[in-house]
């Protein structure tokens, strides 16, 4: 039976005025009561009807006003002329209003300040959005979260998820939030909905401490990196190109240590870290990883990957007739953490950067995985050639929406907004296994504890790969010579190149290139041949430099 409350109430009123007997009225009342009980069970009915009435202030808070339990309105607080159904007889009831669940009895408001709950009542919310030019963002319902409270909203008019994000300061001011609280804007379950998440506290104020894993560890094993506020452990695959972003003090270095600890505990992988602040930031990695501590050393390493390591690994793959590297304790993978990658962007020449991009791109096929970390995700410090290769992006707290956009691009408007994270240690992870913007907090691993982490199988530190010698001779100011640039270009060339081509690719004059080539040929660093009656140059096939 599809009968509205208004129709039933109207029928009662008409029956009384038409002279029906008292017994008839009683019988009719029993029928009405049955209809209401079926259509609106008592608990839900009260919540539904009271929402159409004027604002009824909650009872006085118990305990500290800021954190006292919220008291929901009940029938005892309604005017007498609204009892027993809280509807004036004969007056149609308006349909469900925005905020239809905001004060439902099944909402657990324990721990939410009364002052905040009062401002989240439907009438107060409607006034707030109207006063601040955000008409069209209607209140739907509230839900309790480990962070505080989620305000579910429905969009209409000019309001949508993006305009709500643009007006987040207006919402904060309109709700008069405590300075220590934060607001995040999250996508809702449908396109026309969203969530205004009010964060009143850190649900994981006590960090989850890292401990040495039990049993054998392989690089391919999922690494436990963080925990959600709902108590779910988040795991990460290290067999991919990873970007780590976060402002100073956000916990970026701890995230790097977590990955580093997993690698050095793995029986089939080695760790390498590039710390171009002369090794000052990576001292606790000593004895656990190969350390590259200057721009010239990094240049040499790129040349070594191109001319020696990748060909060596390729030869093994050809021998095994496979197109991908399979790490084993004998044929180990290599994970390279580049700490503060913007130092490379500043220190490398254009030619060297091009070679670096290609090494990062090709490395995964040869079992060499790069982790690019920076606290400055700017367009100039995180070029497209790097960003487009990062299949996994871990972002801790950032300073601005502009930085968030550099990391996650247009997905910021879909909730990937690391500049709104709670604070230190909190992160967003996006890769093939993590497709939704779910916050989690990194496990805590200090530098002191990291120093105590043993290599897998009690391997001695002198078993780590060493940085090979190179003929590259950087100048005192950290820049590189013409010979360095020639080696870089030749390393990626598909065929021998002449002077004119090398001059164009390196940006050096023809006379400078010709002079450098003469010295390199004499030293055996470059091979000279003839093609079409002109000299061409290439690197030796067995280049161990």
SVG drawing of the C-alpha trace seen along z (x, -y; Angstrom):
<svg xmlns="http://www.w3.org/2000/svg" viewBox="-22 -35 119 56">
<polyline fill="none" stroke="black" stroke-width="0.4" points="0.0,0.0 1.5,-3.3 0.0,-5.8 1.9,-8.9 1.9,-10.1 0.1,-13.3 -2.7,-11.3 -3.3,-9.2 -3.3,-12.3 -5.6,-14.1 -8.0,-11.1 -8.1,-11.1 -9.0,-14.8 -11.7,-14.3 -13.2,-11.4 -13.4,-13.4 -15.1,-16.4 -17.6,-14.2 -19.2,-12.9 -17.9,-9.3 -18.6,-7.6 -16.0,-7.4 -15.7,-3.6 -15.2,-4.3 -12.5,-6.8 -10.7,-4.2 -10.9,-1.6 -9.6,-4.0 -6.8,-5.0 -5.7,-1.4 -5.6,-1.1 -3.6,-4.2 -1.2,-3.0 -0.7,0.3 0.0,-1.5 2.6,-3.8 4.3,-0.9 4.7,0.9 5.8,-2.0 7.9,-3.7 9.2,-1.6 9.2,-3.6 13.0,-4.3 13.2,-5.5 9.8,-7.3 10.9,-9.6 14.1,-10.6 12.2,-11.2 9.5,-13.4 11.6,-15.5 13.8,-16.6 11.0,-18.7 10.7,-20.7 12.5,-23.9 15.9,-23.4 15.8,-21.8 19.1,-22.5 20.8,-19.4 20.9,-18.9 23.8,-20.4 27.0,-18.5 28.3,-16.2 32.0,-16.7 34.3,-19.1 32.2,-21.1 34.7,-20.5 34.6,-16.7 31.3,-15.9 29.0,-13.3 26.4,-14.7 22.8,-14.2 20.3,-13.6 16.8,-15.3 13.9,-13.1 10.1,-13.4 10.2,-14.8 11.7,-17.9 9.0,-18.5 6.2,-21.1 3.0,-19.5 1.0,-20.2 3.3,-17.9 2.7,-14.9 2.2,-12.0 3.4,-11.9 5.2,-15.3 3.0,-16.3 0.2,-18.9 -3.1,-17.1 -4.3,-17.9 -0.9,-19.5 1.0,-17.7 4.5,-16.6 7.3,-17.8 9.3,-15.2 12.8,-14.0 15.1,-17.0 18.8,-17.2 20.3,-15.8 17.8,-13.0 20.2,-10.9 22.0,-13.7 20.3,-13.2 19.2,-9.5 19.3,-7.7 21.7,-5.1 24.4,-7.7 27.1,-7.3 28.3,-10.8 30.4,-9.8 33.5,-11.8 32.3,-14.5 32.1,-17.9 28.5,-19.2 29.5,-22.5 30.5,-20.8 27.4,-18.6 25.2,-21.7 26.8,-23.3 26.2,-20.1 22.4,-20.1 20.6,-20.4 19.3,-23.9 22.6,-25.2 24.4,-23.6 21.9,-25.1 22.4,-28.6 26.2,-28.2 26.4,-27.2 23.9,-29.9 25.8,-32.6 29.1,-31.6 27.7,-31.3 27.8,-27.5 24.1,-26.8 23.8,-23.5 25.9,-21.6 23.1,-19.9 23.7,-17.9 22.9,-14.2 24.1,-12.3 26.9,-12.1 29.1,-9.1 31.5,-8.5 35.1,-7.8 38.4,-7.1 39.4,-10.7 36.3,-12.4 33.2,-12.8 32.4,-12.5 29.8,-14.9 28.2,-13.4 26.9,-16.0 24.9,-16.0 25.8,-18.4 23.5,-20.6 23.7,-23.8 27.2,-25.0 28.6,-22.9 30.6,-19.8 33.7,-18.0 36.1,-20.5 34.3,-23.7 33.9,-22.2 37.7,-21.6 38.2,-25.2 35.9,-26.4 37.4,-24.3 38.6,-27.5 35.1,-28.8 33.8,-25.6 36.4,-25.7 35.5,-29.2 31.8,-28.6 32.0,-25.7 34.3,-27.6 36.6,-24.6 39.4,-24.3 42.7,-25.5 44.2,-22.0 41.5,-20.3 41.6,-19.8 39.1,-19.3 39.6,-16.9 37.3,-16.7 36.7,-13.2 34.7,-11.8 31.3,-10.3 29.9,-7.0 28.2,-8.7 29.3,-11.5 26.8,-13.9 28.0,-13.4 31.1,-14.1 32.4,-13.8 33.6,-16.6 35.9,-14.8 36.4,-16.7 39.6,-15.5 39.5,-16.2 42.4,-13.9 45.1,-11.5 43.7,-8.0 47.2,-6.5 49.0,-8.8 51.0,-5.8 53.0,-4.7 53.3,-1.1 57.0,-0.3 59.0,1.6 60.4,5.0 62.7,7.5 60.6,9.9 60.7,13.5 62.0,16.2 63.4,15.7 62.7,12.5 62.6,12.1 62.5,8.8 59.2,9.9 57.5,10.4 55.0,7.7 56.5,5.2 54.4,4.0 54.8,0.3 51.8,-1.3 48.5,-0.9 45.1,-2.5 43.1,-4.1 40.8,-1.1 43.6,1.2 44.3,2.6 48.0,3.3 49.1,1.9 51.6,3.7 53.8,2.5 55.6,4.2 59.2,3.0 59.6,4.5 58.6,1.3 59.7,-2.3 58.7,-4.2 58.4,-7.9 58.4,-9.2 57.4,-12.8 57.0,-14.8 58.0,-18.1 60.6,-18.4 59.5,-16.6 56.8,-14.6 58.4,-11.2 59.8,-10.8 63.2,-9.6 61.4,-7.0 59.6,-5.7 62.9,-5.3 64.4,-3.5 61.4,-1.1 62.1,-0.2 65.8,0.0 65.3,2.4 63.2,4.7 65.9,4.8 68.8,5.5 66.8,8.2 66.1,9.8 68.2,12.7 68.1,11.9 68.6,8.1 71.2,5.4 70.7,1.8 72.3,-1.3 71.6,-4.9 72.5,-8.1 73.0,-10.8 74.4,-13.8 74.9,-15.9 78.4,-14.4 76.9,-11.4 75.7,-13.3 72.1,-12.1 73.0,-8.4 75.5,-7.7 73.3,-5.1 73.3,-3.1 77.1,-2.6 77.9,1.1 74.4,1.9 74.3,0.3 76.5,-1.0 76.7,-4.7 77.0,-7.3 77.8,-10.7 78.4,-13.2 77.1,-14.3 80.3,-13.1 80.0,-9.7 76.4,-9.5 77.4,-10.4 80.0,-7.6 77.3,-5.2 75.0,-6.0 77.8,-5.3 78.6,-2.0 74.9,-0.9 74.8,-1.7 78.2,-0.3 78.7,2.6 75.9,3.7 73.0,3.7 74.9,5.5 76.1,8.1 72.5,8.7 71.2,8.8 73.7,11.5 72.4,13.7 68.8,13.1 69.7,14.1 71.4,17.2 68.3,18.1 66.0,17.1 63.9,14.8 62.9,11.2 62.7,10.3 65.2,10.6 64.6,13.2 66.3,12.4 68.0,15.2 70.6,15.2 73.1,15.7 71.7,13.2 70.6,10.4 68.2,7.5 69.4,4.0 67.3,1.3 68.6,-2.2 67.2,-4.9 67.9,-8.4 67.6,-10.7 66.6,-14.2 66.5,-13.8 66.3,-17.5 70.1,-17.6 70.6,-15.4 68.3,-17.7 70.4,-20.6 73.8,-18.9 73.4,-16.9 73.8,-18.3 71.0,-17.8 72.9,-15.0 73.5,-13.3 69.8,-13.7 68.8,-12.1 71.0,-9.1 69.6,-9.0 66.0,-8.9 66.9,-6.0 68.6,-4.1 65.6,-4.5 63.3,-3.4 65.3,-0.4 66.4,0.7 63.3,2.6 63.7,5.1 67.2,5.9 66.2,6.2 67.3,2.7 64.6,0.8 64.8,-3.0 63.2,-4.9 63.1,-8.6 62.6,-10.8 62.2,-14.5 60.8,-17.1 60.4,-19.5 57.9,-18.2 58.0,-21.1 57.7,-20.9 61.4,-21.9 62.5,-19.3 60.3,-16.5 60.3,-16.5 57.8,-14.5 60.5,-12.1 60.8,-11.0 57.3,-11.4 55.8,-9.4 57.9,-6.4 56.9,-6.2 54.4,-3.4 54.1,-3.8 53.8,-7.2 53.9,-7.5 53.2,-11.0 53.4,-12.2 52.4,-15.6 53.0,-18.3 52.8,-22.1 50.3,-23.1 47.7,-21.9 50.1,-22.8 52.6,-20.3 49.9,-17.7 49.0,-18.3 52.6,-17.7 52.5,-14.3 49.0,-13.1 48.0,-15.5 44.2,-15.7 43.5,-13.0 43.8,-15.7 40.2,-16.6 39.3,-13.0 40.7,-13.0 44.4,-12.4 45.3,-15.5 48.5,-14.9 48.6,-18.6 45.5,-17.9 47.0,-14.8 46.8,-14.8 50.6,-15.2 53.9,-13.5 53.9,-9.8 50.6,-9.8 50.7,-8.9 48.8,-8.1 49.9,-5.3 48.9,-5.0 49.9,-2.1 48.3,1.0 47.4,2.4 46.2,-0.9 43.6,-2.6 41.7,-4.7 43.0,-7.6 43.1,-5.8 45.3,-7.4 47.6,-5.2 50.4,-5.9 53.9,-4.6 55.5,-2.2 58.2,-3.9 61.9,-3.0 64.5,-5.3 68.0,-5.8 69.4,-4.2 67.3,-1.0 68.1,-0.9 71.9,-0.7 71.2,2.5 69.4,4.2 71.6,7.1 72.1,8.0 70.2,11.0 71.9,14.3 74.4,12.4 76.3,11.4 79.4,9.4 79.3,5.7 82.4,6.2 80.2,8.5 78.3,5.4 78.9,4.3 81.5,1.6 81.5,-1.4 83.7,-0.6 86.6,-2.9 85.9,-5.3 87.9,-7.4 85.4,-10.3 87.3,-13.2 84.9,-15.8 86.1,-19.4 86.3,-21.0 83.0,-22.8 81.1,-19.6 80.4,-19.9 81.7,-17.3 84.1,-17.4 83.4,-17.1 84.6,-13.5 81.9,-12.7 79.1,-14.0 80.5,-12.1 80.5,-8.8 76.9,-9.5 75.8,-10.0 77.7,-7.1 76.4,-4.8 72.8,-5.1 73.6,-5.4 72.4,-2.7 75.3,-3.1 78.7,-4.9 78.4,-8.7 80.6,-11.3 81.9,-14.6 79.0,-16.7 76.4,-14.4 78.3,-14.3 78.5,-18.1 74.8,-18.4 73.9,-15.9 76.3,-17.2 75.9,-20.9 79.7,-21.2 81.6,-22.9 83.0,-20.7 86.5,-21.7 86.0,-20.7 84.4,-17.4 87.2,-16.6 89.9,-17.4 88.2,-15.2 87.8,-12.3 91.5,-12.4 92.4,-12.0 89.8,-9.3 90.9,-7.3 94.6,-7.5 93.5,-6.3 91.4,-3.5 88.1,-4.8 86.6,-5.2 86.9,-3.2 87.4,-5.0 86.2,-3.6 85.2,-4.9 81.8,-5.1 80.9,-6.9 84.4,-8.3 84.1,-10.0 85.4,-9.0 82.8,-7.6 83.2,-6.7 81.7,-4.2 82.4,-2.8 84.5,0.4 82.4,3.6 84.0,4.6 84.0,1.3 84.8,1.9 85.3,-1.8"/>
</svg>
